[in-house]
Amino acid sequence: MIAPFLTTERLTLRMPVLADFEPRAAFYASDRAVWEGGPLSRVEAWRIWASEVGLWPLRGYGPFTVEADGAYVGEVGIYQAEDYPEAELGWFVLPEAEGRGYAAEAARAVMVWARQSFGWDEIVNIIDPGNARSIALGLRLGGRVDAARAGIDPGDVVIVHDLRGLA
């Protein structure tokens, strides 16, 4: 399966292509990757990115490349590696795209798509407790912290989103 095209007022969400790896590799090589286990080498970044893209044929969901005005600005999607307790809504945007609301706009589109496509009642964010910006975004999206919900690592903040009110 390949990702469907989703569109919002400002964004296009599409299947990742090989060229999309370059900004992810740069992200993983930077200090910004601290909340994702980084910085990581290009080889380690490839393994993560390729396994995430590989979710599409294996699970029917995965990361969407997010474009604004035809330019790559990041990825937002549903991730579920083998060690994840459940499917997770996650995001990544380029530094120059931060603060423009792209991650929130794309995440809302993915939540609606997940509800329509899979009938899920909820989806979670699993966030390192030091990643205040991602926690704030999860809460702005209408989620609530559930301290009883399992994360990936001890101390992870798990934010639950109720999808039942979405189309």
C-alpha positions as a Markdown table, in Angstrom:
| # | Residue | x | y | z |
|---|---|---|---|---|
| 1 | Met | 0.0 | 0.0 | 0.0 |
| 2 | Ile | 1.1 | 3.5 | -0.7 |
| 3 | Ala | 0.0 | 6.6 | 1.2 |
| 4 | Pro | -3.1 | 8.4 | 0.0 |
| 5 | Phe | -2.8 | 12.1 | -0.9 |
| 6 | Leu | -4.3 | 14.2 | 1.9 |
| 7 | Thr | -4.8 | 18.0 | 1.5 |
| 8 | Thr | -5.5 | 20.8 | 3.9 |
| 9 | Glu | -5.9 | 24.5 | 3.3 |
| 10 | Arg | -2.1 | 25.0 | 3.1 |
| 11 | Leu | -0.5 | 21.5 | 2.9 |
| 12 | Thr | -0.3 | 18.3 | 0.8 |
| 13 | Leu | 0.5 | 15.1 | 2.6 |
| 14 | Arg | 1.9 | 12.3 | 0.3 |
| 15 | Met | 3.9 | 9.1 | 0.2 |
| 16 | Pro | 7.6 | 9.7 | 1.1 |
| 17 | Val | 10.1 | 9.3 | -1.8 |
| 18 | Leu | 13.8 | 8.7 | -1.6 |
| 19 | Ala | 14.7 | 12.4 | -1.9 |
| 20 | Asp | 12.8 | 13.0 | 1.4 |
| 21 | Phe | 15.5 | 11.1 | 3.2 |
| 22 | Glu | 18.0 | 13.9 | 3.0 |
| 23 | Pro | 16.2 | 16.3 | 5.4 |
| 24 | Arg | 15.6 | 13.4 | 7.8 |
| 25 | Ala | 19.3 | 12.4 | 7.7 |
| 26 | Ala | 20.2 | 16.0 | 8.5 |
| 27 | Phe | 17.7 | 16.1 | 11.4 |
| 28 | Tyr | 19.1 | 12.9 | 12.8 |
| 29 | Ala | 22.7 | 14.1 | 12.6 |
| 30 | Ser | 21.8 | 17.3 | 14.5 |
| 31 | Asp | 21.4 | 18.1 | 18.2 |
| 32 | Arg | 17.7 | 18.5 | 17.5 |
| 33 | Ala | 17.4 | 14.7 | 17.3 |
| 34 | Val | 18.1 | 14.4 | 21.1 |
| 35 | Trp | 14.4 | 13.5 | 21.6 |
| 36 | Glu | 14.6 | 10.7 | 19.0 |
| 37 | Gly | 17.7 | 9.0 | 20.4 |
| 38 | Gly | 20.2 | 11.1 | 18.4 |
| 39 | Pro | 22.3 | 12.5 | 17.1 |
| 40 | Leu | 22.6 | 9.4 | 14.8 |
| 41 | Ser | 24.8 | 8.5 | 11.9 |
| 42 | Arg | 23.5 | 8.5 | 8.3 |
| 43 | Val | 23.3 | 4.7 | 8.4 |
| 44 | Glu | 21.3 | 4.7 | 11.6 |
| 45 | Ala | 19.0 | 7.4 | 10.3 |
| 46 | Trp | 18.4 | 5.4 | 7.1 |
| 47 | Arg | 17.4 | 2.3 | 9.1 |
| 48 | Ile | 14.9 | 4.3 | 11.1 |
| 49 | Trp | 13.5 | 6.2 | 8.1 |
| 50 | Ala | 13.3 | 3.2 | 5.8 |
| 51 | Ser | 11.6 | 1.1 | 8.5 |
| 52 | Glu | 9.0 | 3.9 | 9.0 |
| 53 | Val | 8.3 | 4.2 | 5.3 |
| 54 | Gly | 8.1 | 0.4 | 5.2 |
| 55 | Leu | 5.1 | 0.6 | 7.5 |
| 56 | Trp | 2.9 | 1.5 | 4.6 |
| 57 | Pro | 2.8 | -1.9 | 2.9 |
| 58 | Leu | 3.1 | -3.7 | 6.3 |
| 59 | Arg | 0.5 | -2.0 | 8.4 |
| 60 | Gly | -1.4 | 0.3 | 6.0 |
| 61 | Tyr | -0.2 | 3.5 | 7.6 |
| 62 | Gly | 3.1 | 5.3 | 8.1 |
| 63 | Pro | 4.7 | 8.7 | 7.6 |
| 64 | Phe | 3.3 | 11.3 | 5.2 |
| 65 | Thr | 5.7 | 13.7 | 3.6 |
| 66 | Val | 4.3 | 17.2 | 4.3 |
| 67 | Glu | 4.7 | 19.9 | 1.6 |
| 68 | Ala | 3.7 | 23.5 | 1.7 |
| 69 | Asp | 3.7 | 25.3 | -1.7 |
| 70 | Gly | 5.3 | 22.2 | -3.2 |
| 71 | Ala | 8.3 | 22.3 | -0.8 |
| 72 | Tyr | 9.2 | 19.7 | 1.7 |
| 73 | Val | 8.5 | 20.9 | 5.3 |
| 74 | Gly | 8.5 | 17.7 | 7.3 |
| 75 | Glu | 6.7 | 14.5 | 8.0 |
| 76 | Val | 3.6 | 13.7 | 10.0 |
| 77 | Gly | 2.1 | 10.2 | 10.3 |
| 78 | Ile | 1.3 | 7.1 | 12.2 |
| 79 | Tyr | 4.3 | 5.2 | 13.5 |
| 80 | Gln | 4.5 | 1.7 | 15.1 |
| 81 | Ala | 7.8 | 0.1 | 15.4 |
| 82 | Glu | 7.9 | -3.4 | 17.0 |
| 83 | Asp | 8.6 | -2.0 | 20.5 |
| 84 | Tyr | 5.7 | 0.5 | 20.4 |
| 85 | Pro | 2.8 | -0.4 | 22.6 |
| 86 | Glu | 0.3 | 0.9 | 20.0 |
| 87 | Ala | 0.2 | 3.1 | 16.9 |
| 88 | Glu | 1.5 | 6.6 | 17.6 |
| 89 | Leu | 0.8 | 9.9 | 15.9 |
| 90 | Gly | 4.1 | 11.7 | 15.4 |
| 91 | Trp | 5.6 | 14.7 | 13.6 |
| 92 | Phe | 8.8 | 16.2 | 12.4 |
| 93 | Val | 9.2 | 19.6 | 10.7 |
| 94 | Leu | 12.3 | 21.4 | 9.4 |
| 95 | Pro | 13.7 | 24.2 | 11.6 |
| 96 | Glu | 12.7 | 26.8 | 9.1 |
| 97 | Ala | 9.1 | 25.4 | 9.1 |
| 98 | Glu | 8.6 | 25.5 | 12.8 |
| 99 | Gly | 6.2 | 28.0 | 14.3 |
| 100 | Arg | 3.9 | 28.1 | 11.3 |
| 101 | Gly | 1.3 | 25.5 | 12.4 |
| 102 | Tyr | 2.3 | 23.0 | 9.8 |
| 103 | Ala | 2.7 | 20.1 | 12.2 |
| 104 | Ala | -0.7 | 20.8 | 13.9 |
| 105 | Glu | -2.5 | 21.2 | 10.5 |
| 106 | Ala | -1.0 | 18.0 | 9.2 |
| 107 | Ala | -1.6 | 16.1 | 12.4 |
| 108 | Arg | -5.3 | 17.0 | 12.4 |
| 109 | Ala | -5.6 | 15.7 | 8.8 |
| 110 | Val | -3.9 | 12.5 | 9.8 |
| 111 | Met | -6.3 | 12.0 | 12.8 |
| 112 | Val | -9.3 | 12.5 | 10.5 |
| 113 | Trp | -7.9 | 10.0 | 8.0 |
| 114 | Ala | -7.1 | 7.5 | 10.7 |
| 115 | Arg | -10.7 | 7.7 | 12.0 |
| 116 | Gln | -12.2 | 7.4 | 8.6 |
| 117 | Ser | -9.8 | 4.7 | 7.4 |
| 118 | Phe | -9.5 | 2.5 | 10.5 |
| 119 | Gly | -12.4 | 3.5 | 12.7 |
| 120 | Trp | -10.1 | 4.0 | 15.6 |
| 121 | Asp | -11.6 | 5.7 | 18.6 |
| 122 | Glu | -8.3 | 7.2 | 19.7 |
| 123 | Ile | -4.6 | 7.6 | 18.9 |
| 124 | Val | -1.7 | 8.5 | 21.1 |
| 125 | Asn | 1.5 | 10.6 | 21.1 |
| 126 | Ile | 4.5 | 9.1 | 22.9 |
| 127 | Ile | 6.8 | 11.9 | 23.8 |
| 128 | Asp | 10.1 | 12.1 | 25.7 |
| 129 | Pro | 9.3 | 14.2 | 28.9 |
| 130 | Gly | 12.0 | 16.7 | 27.9 |
| 131 | Asn | 10.4 | 17.6 | 24.6 |
| 132 | Ala | 8.2 | 20.4 | 25.8 |
| 133 | Arg | 7.3 | 21.7 | 22.3 |
| 134 | Ser | 5.9 | 18.3 | 21.2 |
| 135 | Ile | 4.0 | 17.9 | 24.5 |
| 136 | Ala | 2.5 | 21.4 | 24.0 |
| 137 | Leu | 1.5 | 20.5 | 20.5 |
| 138 | Gly | -0.1 | 17.3 | 21.6 |
| 139 | Leu | -2.2 | 19.2 | 24.1 |
| 140 | Arg | -3.1 | 22.0 | 21.7 |
| 141 | Leu | -4.4 | 19.2 | 19.4 |
| 142 | Gly | -6.9 | 18.4 | 22.1 |
| 143 | Gly | -5.1 | 15.4 | 23.7 |
| 144 | Arg | -4.9 | 14.6 | 27.4 |
| 145 | Val | -2.0 | 13.1 | 29.3 |
| 146 | Asp | -2.7 | 9.6 | 30.4 |
| 147 | Ala | 0.0 | 8.6 | 33.0 |
| 148 | Ala | -1.4 | 5.1 | 33.2 |
| 149 | Arg | -0.7 | 4.5 | 29.4 |
| 150 | Ala | 2.5 | 2.7 | 28.5 |
| 151 | Gly | 5.1 | 4.6 | 26.5 |
| 152 | Ile | 8.2 | 3.2 | 24.8 |
| 153 | Asp | 10.8 | 4.3 | 27.4 |
| 154 | Pro | 10.3 | 4.8 | 31.1 |
| 155 | Gly | 8.9 | 8.3 | 31.8 |
| 156 | Asp | 7.5 | 8.9 | 28.4 |
| 157 | Val | 4.5 | 11.3 | 28.3 |
| 158 | Val | 1.6 | 9.6 | 26.6 |
| 159 | Ile | -1.1 | 11.9 | 25.2 |
| 160 | Val | -4.4 | 10.4 | 24.1 |
| 161 | His | -6.5 | 11.9 | 21.4 |
| 162 | Asp | -10.2 | 11.0 | 21.1 |
| 163 | Leu | -11.0 | 10.6 | 17.4 |
| 164 | Arg | -14.7 | 9.8 | 17.8 |
| 165 | Gly | -15.8 | 13.4 | 17.1 |
| 166 | Leu | -13.9 | 13.5 | 13.8 |
| 167 | Ala | -15.6 | 12.9 | 10.5 |
